[in-house]
Structure formats: structure tokens, C-alpha cells
Amino acid sequence: MIISASRRTDIPAFYSEWFYNRLKDGYVLVRNPWNIHRVSKVSLDKAFVDGIVFWTKNPLPMLSRLEELNGYSYYFQFTLNSYGNDIEADLPSKKDYKIPAFQKLSTMIGKDRVIWRYDPILFSEKYTMDHHINYFRTLADKLSPYTEKCTISFLDEYKSIHKKLYTMGVQYPDTNQKTELAHQISEIAKSVGLVVDTCAEDIDLSRFGIGHASCVDIERLERLSGLKLSVKRDKGQRPECLCDSSIDIGSYNTCKNGCVYCYANFKSNEIERNYRCHDPKSPLIYGKLSEVDTVSERNTK
């Protein structure tokens, strides 16, 4: 069993104390996002957890307690983009905070455990082709000693965010823009020794040496653990997604990074309310169990 922590929210940034408490107690409760009264009890026992994949834009709150992850195989998907606070509203400074955080995390756990994500890529009057090329080069120079690869993706048209992006003048990349930028990114990455792949993209960029990523990746976890894992492809993801099967322990509408492109925050009025209902000691990421909730053990092996 692989734990995803989390595609739905930034657990390292906002819920790290809760997560470490869950490891200590050996389990976590997760509401079904499509039926919130169905709750799964997921074991976090080392005997059942083959790996943990963290997704974050800010891992610093986790770093003082990383020793509590000893005995688990894990790695981080660390998103670091070229956008300002108009797009990623509540993220700290890249120069003073995020880039040093990336470097510190890699120094602590090794470059094979930190994947750089430059995604999703969008265009506007401010975020032009040249902007992405120049900023990617700047980030690649600073991050390449601290990671093995960079995963990119392009903005998808989610209904929940389309209207907001349209009013901001955000443009979805077309095939020509994707191809041109991918070519430039691949050349920059090669110059600093980085591999580039794409997340859930159907476009073929193999002529630039860019393959398709498995962001939840049993091969990486096998290398980290030295064990052979038997995990199937995740059928619950989009057809273009090559991720291996995992159990996500996050919850939608709980991330406070404020990224306008985020598909996981589709009810802005609920985010702050849900966050106020967070208790680090609770088995749920927010709120409490009620008499109408049904809790069932998640089958794991």
C-alpha cells in the first residue's frame, strides 16, 4: 500500500503535526470525497505502508521531525513555479524561503527523494513564453544540484476554476506552445543534468527526451526501500496518468496556499471554515465523527 499525502491538500505545509500524530497512532480516518459520511480507517503501520508520497509547495513545517519517518520509504513532490502572488496567492518568497527550503530538504534526505515539479504551466500577458523559459533556467540552475528530475504539466480546463482564470486573462497552452516550451525546457534541463518528464499529458514529447511520469512511482520506492513491490496502476486517475495505485489521506477544500489553478479547492468559502475545524490530535484532517458517519477498515496488505 502506498500513501499519497496528498493530491488534495498540502499536508506538509499545513497539517504536518497532524500527520506525525497519525503515524504515532498508527492509523488515519479519511472521508470519501463523494460521500462524506463514509469514512475509511487506513492503517499507517510500517508493516502495511510500502511508501509515502508527499505533495507540497512548502515542506519546512515537517523538517524538524523527519526522524519520525525512519522505517518508511518516502519521497517529496515539491512544486516550485515561476508565478507571483497573483497566481499563487499565499506562498512565501521563492528567493528567501522556497528555494532554500528545497535545498535544505534535499540536503537532509537526498536528491533522489525530492522531485521538482514545474506545473501547471499557463500563459497570460505576464506569464509569457519568454518568462517561463527565463525563470525555468533560473530555477534549474539553483535546484539541479538538489534533485534528479523535473516533472512538468500544462494547465487543464477544470470547470471549477475556468471562470476565475478567464477573468484573469489566463490562457490554456495550445499544442504549439506546449511543444515550443517543452523543447526549451528540455535543452535547459540537459545543460544542468536534469531529466524532464510530463504529468498526465497525452502530448508526445519524446523527440526532446521527455517521457511520461509516474508521480506515484513504485520503481522509485523500490530503489529507496530495496524491496520488490506488487502494486498495480491507479485506475482512479485520468487515462493519461501513469501513477501506481495509492490511498490519498487528504481532503478537498482544505489547502491555504491560494493557488488559482488548483482543482482541489473548488469551494473557496469552505477552505477557511474547514481549516478552523482542524484538530492536530483528531484522526480526521478536519472535523469530528458524527452519529451518521460509517467507519470501515480499508483493506490493505
RARA-V546515 format. One record per pair of residues at least 4 apart in sequence whose ideal C-beta (glycine too) atoms are under 7 Angstrom apart, sorted by the first residue. I is the first residue (numbers start at 1). GAP is how many residues later the second one is. D is the distance in Angstrom with one decimal. If there is no record, write none. Layout:
I:GAP:D ; I:GAP:D
This chain:
1:47:5.4 ; 1:48:5.9 ; 1:49:5.8 ; 1:246:6.3 ; 1:299:4.5 ; 1:300:6.8 ; 2:48:5.6 ; 2:49:4.9 ; 2:51:6.6 ; 2:214:5.9 ; 2:219:7.0 ; 2:229:6.3 ; 2:242:6.5 ; 2:243:6.8 ; 2:244:4.1 ; 3:46:5.8 ; 3:49:4.6 ; 3:243:6.5 ; 3:244:5.9 ; 3:246:6.1 ; 4:49:5.3 ; 4:212:6.1 ; 4:242:4.2 ; 4:243:6.7 ; 4:244:4.3 ; 5:6:4.7 ; 5:14:6.6 ; 5:47:5.9 ; 5:48:6.8 ; 5:49:5.2 ; 5:244:5.7 ; 5:245:6.7 ; 6:5:5.2 ; 6:49:6.1 ; 6:242:5.3 ; 6:243:5.9 ; 6:244:2.6 ; 7:48:5.9 ; 7:241:5.6 ; 7:243:6.7 ; 7:257:6.9 ; 8:240:6.0 ; 8:242:3.5 ; 8:243:5.7 ; 8:244:5.1 ; 8:256:4.8 ; 9:241:4.2 ; 9:242:6.1 ; 9:245:4.4 ; 9:246:4.3 ; 9:255:6.4 ; 10:4:5.7 ; 10:46:5.3 ; 10:47:6.0 ; 10:48:6.8 ; 10:245:5.0 ; 10:247:5.7 ; 11:4:4.6 ; 11:5:6.8 ; 11:8:5.4 ; 11:43:6.8 ; 11:239:6.0 ; 12:4:5.5 ; 12:42:5.5 ; 12:44:4.0 ; 12:46:6.7 ; 12:47:4.4 ; 12:49:6.3 ; 12:50:4.6 ; 13:43:5.8 ; 13:44:6.4 ; 13:45:4.1 ; 13:48:6.2 ; 13:244:6.9 ; 14:241:6.9 ; 14:242:5.8 ; 15:4:5.8 ; 15:263:7.0 ; 15:270:6.1 ; 16:4:6.5 ; 16:45:4.3 ; 16:46:4.4 ; 17:4:6.4 ; 17:263:4.3 ; 18:4:6.4 ; 18:262:4.5 ; 18:267:6.5 ; 19:4:6.8 ; 20:4:6.5 ; 20:45:5.5 ; 20:48:5.4 ; 21:4:6.3 ; 21:259:5.8 ; 21:260:6.0 ; 22:5:7.0 ; 22:6:4.4 ; 22:22:5.8 ; 23:21:5.6 ; 23:45:6.0 ; 26:17:6.7 ; 26:18:5.6 ; 26:19:5.3 ; 27:14:5.7 ; 27:15:6.4 ; 27:16:5.5 ; 27:17:5.7 ; 27:256:6.7 ; 28:14:5.2 ; 28:16:6.0 ; 28:221:5.0 ; 28:255:6.1 ; 29:10:5.3 ; 29:12:5.7 ; 29:254:4.2 ; 29:255:4.9 ; 29:266:6.7 ; 30:9:6.8 ; 30:10:4.9 ; 30:12:5.9 ; 30:219:5.3 ; 31:5:4.8 ; 31:8:5.5 ; 31:220:6.4 ; 31:253:7.0 ; 32:4:6.6 ; 32:6:4.1 ; 33:219:5.6 ; 37:255:5.3 ; 37:256:5.0 ; 37:257:6.3 ; 38:256:5.8 ; 39:250:6.9 ; 39:254:5.3 ; 39:255:6.6 ; 39:256:4.6 ; 40:256:6.2 ; 40:258:4.3 ; 41:254:5.6 ; 41:255:6.9 ; 41:256:5.2 ; 41:257:6.3 ; 42:205:5.6 ; 42:207:6.3 ; 42:256:4.6 ; 43:5:4.8 ; 43:257:5.5 ; 44:5:6.0 ; 45:4:6.8 ; 46:25:5.0 ; 46:26:6.3 ; 48:252:4.6 ; 48:253:7.0 ; 49:23:6.1 ; 50:23:6.8 ; 50:171:6.3 ; 50:179:5.3 ; 50:181:7.0 ; 51:22:4.4 ; 51:23:6.2 ; 51:170:3.7 ; 51:174:7.0 ; 52:20:5.6 ; 52:22:4.0 ; 53:22:6.4 ; 53:24:6.4 ; 53:163:5.2 ; 53:193:6.7 ; 54:20:6.6 ; 54:22:4.6 ; 54:23:6.7 ; 55:22:4.7 ; 56:20:6.3 ; 56:22:6.0 ; 57:22:5.0 ; 57:34:5.9 ; 57:200:5.6 ; 58:34:6.9 ; 58:40:6.8 ; 58:43:6.4 ; 59:4:6.4 ; 59:17:6.1 ; 59:19:6.7 ; 59:42:6.2 ; 59:46:5.3 ; 60:41:5.0 ; 62:4:6.5 ; 63:41:6.7 ; 63:42:6.6 ; 63:45:6.6 ; 66:42:6.3 ; 66:43:6.8 ; 69:5:5.8 ; 73:148:5.0 ; 73:151:4.5 ; 73:152:4.0 ; 74:39:6.9 ; 75:38:4.2 ; 75:39:6.9 ; 75:40:6.6 ; 75:145:6.2 ; 75:149:6.8 ; 76:29:6.5 ; 76:37:6.3 ; 76:38:5.2 ; 76:39:6.8 ; 77:38:5.0 ; 77:40:5.5 ; 77:138:6.0 ; 78:24:5.7 ; 78:36:5.7 ; 78:37:6.6 ; 78:38:6.0 ; 78:39:6.5 ; 79:38:4.3 ; 79:40:6.7 ; 80:14:6.8 ; 80:18:5.8 ; 80:22:6.2 ; 80:36:6.2 ; 80:38:7.0 ; 80:59:6.2 ; 81:7:6.7 ; 81:37:6.1 ; 82:45:6.9 ; 82:49:6.4 ; 82:50:6.0 ; 82:53:3.5 ; 82:54:6.9 ; 83:4:3.7 ; 83:5:5.0 ; 83:44:6.7 ; 85:4:5.4 ; 87:172:6.7 ; 87:173:5.6 ; 87:174:6.9 ; 88:169:6.4 ; 88:170:6.6 ; 88:171:4.8 ; 89:169:3.2 ; 90:166:6.0 ; 90:167:5.7 ; 90:168:3.8 ; 91:7:7.0 ; 91:166:5.8 ; 92:5:3.9 ; 92:6:6.3 ; 93:4:4.9 ; 93:5:7.0 ; 94:4:4.6 ; 94:5:5.5 ; 95:4:6.3 ; 97:4:6.1 ; 98:4:6.5 ; 99:4:6.5 ; 99:43:5.5 ; 100:4:6.0 ; 101:4:6.2 ; 102:4:6.4 ; 102:12:6.8 ; 102:41:5.9 ; 102:44:6.1 ; 103:4:6.3 ; 103:43:5.2 ; 104:4:6.4 ; 105:4:6.3 ; 105:9:5.7 ; 106:4:6.9 ; 106:5:5.1 ; 106:8:4.6 ; 106:40:3.6 ; 106:41:6.3 ; 109:4:4.5 ; 109:5:7.0 ; 111:35:5.4 ; 111:36:5.2 ; 111:37:5.7 ; 112:36:5.9 ; 113:111:7.0 ; 114:32:6.4 ; 114:33:5.1 ; 115:32:6.5 ; 115:34:6.3 ; 115:36:6.1 ; 116:27:5.4 ; 116:31:4.8 ; 116:34:4.5 ; 117:34:5.0 ; 118:18:6.3 ; 118:32:5.6 ; 118:34:5.0 ; 119:32:6.7 ; 119:33:5.4 ; 119:34:3.9 ; 119:80:6.1 ; 120:33:5.2 ; 120:34:6.0 ; 120:35:4.3 ; 120:36:6.9 ; 120:141:5.6 ; 121:11:6.5 ; 121:31:6.3 ; 121:32:6.9 ; 121:33:4.9 ; 121:34:6.4 ; 121:52:6.2 ; 121:60:6.7 ; 122:5:6.3 ; 122:33:4.2 ; 122:48:5.2 ; 122:49:6.9 ; 122:139:6.4 ; 123:4:5.8 ; 123:5:6.7 ; 123:48:4.4 ; 123:50:5.9 ; 123:54:6.6 ; 124:45:5.1 ; 124:46:5.2 ; 124:47:6.1 ; 125:44:6.1 ; 126:5:7.0 ; 127:4:5.2 ; 127:5:6.7 ; 129:4:6.4 ; 129:48:6.8 ; 129:51:6.7 ; 129:52:6.1 ; 130:4:6.0 ; 131:4:6.0 ; 132:4:5.8 ; 132:49:5.8 ; 133:4:6.5 ; 133:51:4.8 ; 134:4:6.6 ; 135:4:6.3 ; 136:4:5.9 ; 136:49:5.7 ; 136:52:5.9 ; 137:4:6.5 ; 137:51:5.0 ; 138:4:6.8 ; 139:4:5.6 ; 140:4:5.4 ; 140:48:5.3 ; 140:49:6.3 ; 140:52:5.1 ; 140:54:6.3 ; 141:51:6.4 ; 143:4:5.7 ; 144:48:3.8 ; 144:49:6.0 ; 144:50:5.3 ; 148:47:6.4 ; 149:45:5.9 ; 149:46:3.9 ; 149:47:6.7 ; 149:48:6.6 ; 150:39:6.1 ; 150:44:5.4 ; 150:46:5.3 ; 151:46:5.5 ; 151:47:7.0 ; 151:48:5.2 ; 151:62:4.8 ; 151:64:6.5 ; 152:33:6.4 ; 152:44:6.4 ; 152:46:5.7 ; 153:45:6.0 ; 153:46:4.1 ; 153:47:6.3 ; 153:48:6.0 ; 154:19:4.7 ; 154:24:5.5 ; 154:47:6.5 ; 155:17:5.4 ; 155:18:6.6 ; 155:106:6.0 ; 157:5:5.9 ; 157:15:6.0 ; 158:4:6.7 ; 158:105:4.5 ; 160:103:6.4 ; 160:106:3.7 ; 161:4:5.7 ; 161:99:6.8 ; 161:100:6.2 ; 161:102:6.5 ; 162:4:6.1 ; 163:4:6.6 ; 164:4:6.7 ; 164:96:5.8 ; 165:5:3.9 ; 165:95:6.4 ; 165:96:6.9 ; 168:92:6.8 ; 173:4:4.2 ; 173:5:5.0 ; 175:4:6.2 ; 175:28:6.7 ; 176:4:6.2 ; 177:4:6.1 ; 178:4:5.9 ; 178:25:5.6 ; 179:4:6.4 ; 180:4:6.7 ; 181:4:6.1 ; 182:4:6.2 ; 182:23:4.8 ; 182:26:5.7 ; 182:28:5.8 ; 183:4:6.7 ; 183:25:5.2 ; 184:4:6.5 ; 185:4:6.1 ; 185:11:6.0 ; 186:4:6.3 ; 186:10:5.5 ; 186:22:4.0 ; 186:23:5.6 ; 186:24:5.6 ; 187:4:6.7 ; 189:5:4.0 ; 189:7:4.6 ; 196:14:4.9 ; 197:13:6.1 ; 197:14:4.8 ; 197:15:6.1 ; 197:16:4.0 ; 198:7:6.5 ; 198:12:6.1 ; 198:14:5.8 ; 198:15:6.1 ; 199:14:5.1 ; 199:16:5.7 ; 200:38:5.4 ; 200:40:4.5 ; 200:41:4.4 ; 201:39:6.1 ; 202:38:4.9 ; 205:5:3.9 ; 206:4:6.7 ; 206:5:6.5 ; 212:30:5.5 ; 213:29:6.7 ; 214:28:4.4 ; 214:29:5.5 ; 214:30:6.2 ; 215:28:5.3 ; 216:18:6.8 ; 216:27:4.0 ; 216:28:5.0 ; 216:30:4.7 ; 217:4:6.6 ; 217:27:6.6 ; 218:4:5.9 ; 218:11:4.7 ; 218:13:4.7 ; 218:26:4.7 ; 219:4:6.7 ; 220:4:6.4 ; 221:4:5.9 ; 221:8:6.2 ; 222:5:6.3 ; 222:6:6.3 ; 222:7:5.5 ; 231:13:4.7 ; 231:14:5.5 ; 232:13:5.3 ; 233:9:7.0 ; 233:11:6.0 ; 233:12:6.7 ; 234:7:6.9 ; 234:9:4.8 ; 234:10:6.1 ; 234:11:4.4 ; 234:12:6.4 ; 237:4:3.6 ; 237:6:5.6 ; 247:51:6.6 ; 250:35:6.6 ; 251:34:4.9 ; 251:35:6.5 ; 252:12:5.1 ; 252:14:6.9 ; 253:12:5.6 ; 253:13:6.8 ; 253:14:4.9 ; 253:17:4.5 ; 253:18:5.3 ; 253:21:5.7 ; 254:17:6.6 ; 254:20:4.9 ; 254:21:6.3 ; 254:31:6.3 ; 254:32:6.1 ; 255:7:6.8 ; 255:9:6.2 ; 255:10:5.7 ; 256:15:6.6 ; 256:19:6.1 ; 265:6:5.9 ; 270:4:5.5 ; 271:4:6.3 ; 272:4:6.4 ; 273:4:6.8 ; 274:12:4.7 ; 277:9:4.4 ; 277:10:4.8 ; 278:7:6.7 ; 278:8:4.6 ; 282:6:6.6 ; 284:4:6.8 ; 289:4:4.9
